[in-house]
Amino acid sequence: MLIAVIGLGVAVLLVYLPGAFRSSGVQQSGLHNRIEIEQNARFTDSFAKNRRNLPGLSLLTRNPHVMERLIRYVGVDKQQVSASLVRLRWKTTLEEIVLAKLCGALLVLAALIYLYFAFQMGQNISYDQLLPLIAALVAFLLPTQYLEWADKKAKQEIQQQIPVFFSIVQALVEAGMPIHSAVKATARRDPSRLGRELAWMDVEERQYGNWRKALEETAYRWEVDGFVAIALEINEALTKGISISKLLADQVEEQLRQQESEAEAGINRLQVRLLPFLIVFMGIPLMFLVMGPAFMGIGEKL
């Protein structure tokens, strides 16, 4: 009951708190002022169509100092979360992540208050009474943990797709196609994550000025070693005017060897983790199989 009351109070606070921070403004007169107000309102409505109207979100967006304080309070790594959101191209914003963490923190606080009053009243804390606290902790940790998991998974996909993608690029380059045309042609026909990222090169080329700079920034943004190495090799080859096909072949071969080494290391780690289960499920039956006849002989002698 107490958690429901506290949750209702928090919901009311989040709904009506942003209104207390809005300035009423000064009444402006004049035709030009009224036209400007109408235009600003129309532009605001146009750009806000795709935004989520969550309670408290506008407050965080319009008050950077409040946003910075909440980031420190809820323990969000601003740089890492922002970089992950940019890489994944989610519509979720940093403000929404912070707001979700704040709601989870309030739920944790409400659960702790409930347990405190239950303990003060002499009640025995049971497992059922701990379930709200566990659920609140999950709600507090879920936004950033899920984002980190999705970002790590995306990086692994990029790393695994590099050899196949750039082997196709190498074949097109050997056939006489320029490197930028080969990358764009492969990206248009490749439905993988790496192909979708490189398909954005046309947009990012306008942003950074040239294709080489856009490729380098894309590789640095994903922070995948193999992708960065290939982007640097392409830039160096274009700068020096040397053959790109041989450099791409060497990089693809190196990435394949690295993936084979990682697969072997993963198998070795799996074998080490399964060794205790192997000893338990096979060692004990084998021990009884070997020592059983001896025990039976001792029993007969006794």
Helices and strands as residue ranges (DSSP letters): H 2-20, H 31-47, H 57-62, H 64-74, H 78-88, H 94-120, H 127-174, H 179-189, H 193-199, H 201-208, H 211-222, H 225-240, H 244-278, I 279-283, H 284-301
